[in-house]
């Protein structure tokens, strides 16, 4: 009989199986007159969804991880479907924290379906990676021919204000966006091993520790290119092709990242305010 986990690891060479968190949210919305209303609201495990009262256009959803962060082996799934003409903004209650892993990666998947003339804004708050954390994240989106989609994912490699440094770990972010069944956009971002060394390379982040990827898909995408380039200035770059606008932003810390990211999102939402949870 092992006295404690330290004895077990020393004797077997492998860590014990730890308790893991899991959760799933499945939501569906439809347009009723001029209002987007929920049709399906399912939640289980540590994943919760809340619908705050709003007074603007569309509906808002706040995703909550009641486990308080992600550890190796945790698994979460979010599924959202919008019916014809529906409009939805999705955000998170707070920044998601990914803690040190003993070996396994945490897995976070989102499957989104956006119907005819529907609009979906996927705007979770930042993900914070801690040293030796491991995260696999996947975003799969299916768009109707005339649907509009906005996504922003921001990533912090530790918190500068707390003196944190991410030396190693693993992160893999995979996006697959399809329109009417055909692949429209694919993107993979991966850091593994000596993350601190990789971030320091001039061709990677040149020492920056915060990044964001923003994608806008819509018939009017090219109209936003010049305004977006103006607000991000030299903090990143933007390109537009085939009805898609892609933005990459890099910054030394989370506050500097937000100071560029929020104005860029404001342009892409035509000046509509971001969810209140985004306010500092």
C-alpha positions as CSV (number, residue, x, y, z in Angstrom):
1,X,0.0,0.0,0.0
2,X,1.4,3.4,-1.0
3,X,1.7,6.0,1.7
4,X,1.1,8.9,-0.8
5,X,1.3,9.7,-4.4
6,X,5.0,10.6,-4.2
7,X,5.8,7.0,-3.1
8,X,3.6,5.6,-5.9
9,X,5.4,7.7,-8.6
10,X,8.8,6.7,-7.2
11,X,7.9,3.0,-7.2
12,X,6.1,2.7,-10.5
13,X,7.6,5.6,-12.5
14,X,4.2,6.8,-13.5
15,X,1.9,9.4,-11.9
16,X,-1.5,8.2,-10.5
17,X,-4.6,8.8,-12.4
18,X,-6.0,12.1,-11.2
19,X,-9.6,13.2,-11.1
20,X,-10.5,15.1,-14.3
21,X,-13.1,17.6,-15.2
22,X,-15.4,17.3,-18.2
23,X,-18.3,19.2,-19.5
24,X,-20.6,19.6,-22.5
25,X,-22.9,22.4,-23.6
26,X,-25.3,22.1,-26.5
27,X,-27.3,25.1,-27.6
28,X,-29.7,25.9,-30.5
29,X,-31.3,29.3,-31.3
30,X,-34.0,30.3,-33.7
31,X,-35.3,33.7,-34.9
32,X,-38.8,34.5,-33.7
33,X,-40.0,37.7,-35.4
34,X,-37.2,40.2,-34.6
35,X,-35.8,38.2,-31.6
36,X,-33.3,35.4,-31.3
37,X,-34.7,32.9,-28.8
38,X,-33.2,29.7,-27.4
39,X,-34.6,26.4,-28.7
40,X,-32.2,24.0,-27.0
41,X,-30.2,24.5,-23.8
42,X,-28.3,21.5,-22.6
43,X,-25.4,21.5,-20.1
44,X,-23.6,18.8,-18.1
45,X,-20.6,18.4,-15.9
46,X,-18.4,21.4,-15.3
47,X,-19.6,23.3,-18.5
48,X,-22.4,25.8,-18.0
49,X,-24.1,28.4,-20.2
50,X,-25.9,31.5,-19.1
51,X,-28.0,33.9,-21.2
52,X,-27.7,37.4,-19.8
53,X,-30.4,40.0,-20.5
54,X,-29.4,42.3,-23.3
55,X,-31.0,45.3,-24.9
56,X,-29.3,45.3,-28.2
57,X,-29.6,43.2,-31.3
58,X,-29.3,39.4,-31.0
59,X,-28.7,37.1,-28.1
60,X,-25.7,36.6,-25.8
61,X,-24.3,33.4,-24.3
62,X,-21.7,33.3,-21.5
63,X,-19.9,30.0,-21.2
64,X,-18.6,29.0,-17.7
65,X,-16.1,26.4,-16.6
66,X,-17.1,25.7,-13.0
67,X,-13.9,23.6,-12.5
68,X,-12.0,26.9,-12.3
69,X,-9.5,26.1,-15.1
70,X,-8.1,23.3,-17.2
71,X,-5.7,20.6,-16.2
72,X,-4.2,17.7,-18.1
73,X,-6.9,15.2,-19.2
74,X,-9.9,17.6,-18.8
75,X,-12.3,17.4,-21.8
76,X,-14.9,20.1,-22.8
77,X,-17.2,20.3,-25.8
78,X,-19.4,23.2,-26.9
79,X,-22.0,22.7,-29.7
80,X,-24.0,25.6,-31.0
81,X,-26.5,25.8,-33.9
82,X,-28.2,29.0,-35.2
83,X,-31.3,28.8,-37.3
84,X,-32.2,31.1,-40.2
85,X,-31.7,34.8,-39.4
86,X,-30.6,34.2,-35.8
87,X,-27.9,36.4,-34.2
88,X,-25.7,35.3,-31.3
89,X,-22.6,36.5,-29.5
90,X,-20.7,33.9,-27.4
91,X,-18.2,34.8,-24.7
92,X,-16.8,33.4,-21.5
93,X,-17.2,34.4,-17.9
94,X,-13.4,35.0,-17.4
95,X,-10.1,34.1,-18.9
96,X,-9.5,30.4,-19.2
97,X,-6.5,29.1,-17.3
98,X,-4.5,26.1,-18.4
99,X,-2.5,24.6,-15.5
100,X,0.6,22.5,-15.4
101,X,0.0,19.0,-16.7
102,X,1.5,15.7,-15.5
103,X,1.5,14.4,-19.1
104,X,-1.9,14.5,-20.7
105,X,-3.3,17.4,-22.6
106,X,-6.6,19.1,-21.8
107,X,-8.9,19.0,-24.8
108,X,-11.4,21.8,-25.7
109,X,-13.6,21.4,-28.8
110,X,-16.3,23.7,-30.3
111,X,-18.7,22.7,-33.1
112,X,-20.6,25.6,-34.5
113,X,-23.4,25.7,-37.2
114,X,-24.6,29.0,-38.6
115,X,-27.8,28.9,-40.7
116,X,-29.1,31.0,-43.6
117,X,-28.6,34.8,-43.0
118,X,-27.5,34.1,-39.4
119,X,-24.7,35.9,-37.6
120,X,-22.4,34.3,-35.0
121,X,-19.6,36.1,-33.0
122,X,-17.4,33.7,-31.2
123,X,-15.5,35.9,-28.7
124,X,-14.2,34.0,-25.7
125,X,-11.9,35.9,-23.3
126,X,-8.2,35.1,-23.3
127,X,-6.7,31.7,-22.6
128,X,-3.7,31.8,-20.2
129,X,-1.1,29.1,-20.4
130,X,1.0,28.3,-17.4
131,X,4.4,26.7,-17.5
132,X,4.3,23.0,-18.5
133,X,0.6,23.2,-19.4
134,X,-0.7,21.1,-22.3
135,X,-3.8,22.1,-24.4
136,X,-5.4,20.8,-27.6
137,X,-8.1,23.0,-28.9
138,X,-10.3,22.6,-32.0
139,X,-12.9,24.9,-33.6
140,X,-15.1,23.4,-36.4
141,X,-17.6,25.7,-38.1
142,X,-20.2,25.0,-40.7
143,X,-21.6,28.1,-42.4
144,X,-24.7,28.5,-44.7
145,X,-23.9,30.3,-48.0
146,X,-25.0,33.7,-46.7
147,X,-24.1,33.3,-43.0
148,X,-21.7,35.8,-41.3
149,X,-19.1,34.6,-38.7
150,X,-16.6,36.4,-36.5
151,X,-14.1,34.6,-34.3
152,X,-11.4,35.8,-32.0
153,X,-9.0,33.7,-29.9
154,X,-6.4,35.4,-27.7
155,X,-3.6,33.5,-26.0
156,X,-1.3,34.6,-23.1
157,X,1.9,32.8,-22.3
158,X,1.8,33.5,-18.6
159,X,0.9,36.7,-16.8
160,X,3.6,39.3,-17.0
161,X,2.2,41.2,-14.0
162,X,2.7,38.1,-11.9
163,X,6.2,37.4,-13.2
164,X,5.2,34.2,-14.8
165,X,7.3,32.6,-17.6
166,X,6.2,29.7,-19.8
167,X,9.4,27.7,-20.5
168,X,7.9,24.5,-21.8
169,X,4.6,22.7,-22.5
170,X,2.4,22.1,-25.5
171,X,-0.3,24.0,-27.3
172,X,-2.2,23.0,-30.5
173,X,-5.0,25.1,-31.9
174,X,-6.9,23.8,-35.0
175,X,-9.5,25.8,-37.0
176,X,-11.6,24.3,-39.8
177,X,-14.2,26.6,-41.3
178,X,-16.6,25.3,-44.0
179,X,-19.2,27.1,-46.1
180,X,-22.0,24.9,-47.6
181,X,-19.8,21.8,-47.0
182,X,-16.7,23.1,-48.7
183,X,-13.5,24.0,-46.8
184,X,-13.2,27.8,-46.6
185,X,-10.4,28.3,-44.0
186,X,-7.9,26.1,-42.2
187,X,-5.4,27.1,-39.6
188,X,-3.1,25.3,-37.2
189,X,-1.0,27.0,-34.5
190,X,1.4,24.8,-32.5
191,X,4.0,25.4,-29.8
192,X,5.7,22.4,-28.1
193,X,8.9,21.8,-26.1
194,X,11.0,24.8,-25.6
195,X,8.2,27.4,-25.8
196,X,10.3,30.2,-24.3
197,X,12.9,29.7,-27.0
198,X,10.4,29.6,-29.8
199,X,8.7,32.8,-28.6
200,X,12.0,34.6,-28.6
201,X,12.6,33.9,-32.3
202,X,12.2,37.0,-34.6
203,X,10.1,35.1,-37.1
204,X,7.8,33.8,-34.4
205,X,6.9,36.4,-31.7
206,X,10.2,38.2,-31.2
207,X,9.8,38.0,-27.5
208,X,6.1,38.9,-27.3
209,X,4.0,36.8,-24.9
210,X,0.5,37.5,-26.1
211,X,-1.1,36.7,-29.5
212,X,-4.6,36.9,-31.0
213,X,-6.1,35.5,-34.2
214,X,-9.3,37.1,-35.6
215,X,-11.3,35.8,-38.5
216,X,-14.2,37.5,-40.1
217,X,-16.2,35.7,-42.8
218,X,-18.9,37.7,-44.7
219,X,-19.8,39.2,-48.0
220,X,-18.5,42.7,-46.8
221,X,-15.2,41.5,-45.5
222,X,-13.0,43.6,-47.8
223,X,-14.8,46.8,-46.5
224,X,-13.2,46.3,-43.1
225,X,-9.6,45.8,-44.3
226,X,-8.3,49.4,-44.3
227,X,-10.1,50.4,-41.0
228,X,-8.7,47.3,-39.3
229,X,-5.2,47.9,-40.6
230,X,-5.5,51.5,-39.2
231,X,-6.4,50.5,-35.7
232,X,-3.9,47.6,-35.3
233,X,-1.1,49.7,-36.8
234,X,2.2,47.9,-36.3
235,X,0.9,45.5,-33.7
236,X,0.0,42.9,-36.3
237,X,-1.2,42.4,-39.8
238,X,-4.4,41.8,-41.7
239,X,-5.2,40.3,-45.1
240,X,-8.4,39.8,-47.0
241,X,-9.3,37.3,-49.8
242,X,-12.4,35.3,-50.9
243,X,-14.8,36.9,-48.4
244,X,-12.5,36.3,-45.5
245,X,-10.5,38.8,-43.3
246,X,-7.7,37.4,-41.2
247,X,-5.9,39.4,-38.5
248,X,-2.9,38.4,-36.4
249,X,-1.9,40.5,-33.4
250,X,1.2,40.2,-31.1
251,X,1.8,42.1,-27.9
252,X,4.2,42.0,-24.9
253,X,1.3,41.3,-22.5
254,X,-2.4,40.8,-22.1
255,X,-3.2,44.5,-21.5
256,X,-1.3,45.6,-24.6
257,X,-3.0,42.9,-26.6
258,X,-6.5,44.0,-25.5
259,X,-5.7,47.7,-26.3
260,X,-5.4,46.6,-30.0
261,X,-7.8,43.7,-30.1
262,X,-10.8,45.5,-28.8
263,X,-10.7,48.3,-31.4
264,X,-10.3,45.8,-34.1
265,X,-13.3,43.8,-32.9
266,X,-15.2,47.1,-32.7
267,X,-14.6,47.7,-36.4
268,X,-15.8,44.2,-37.3
269,X,-19.0,44.6,-35.3
270,X,-19.8,48.0,-36.8
271,X,-19.2,49.7,-33.5
272,X,-21.5,47.5,-31.4
273,X,-20.3,47.2,-27.8
274,X,-18.6,44.0,-26.9
275,X,-20.1,41.9,-24.1
276,X,-19.8,43.6,-20.7
277,X,-17.5,40.8,-19.5
278,X,-14.9,42.1,-21.9
279,X,-14.7,45.4,-20.1
280,X,-11.7,45.9,-17.8
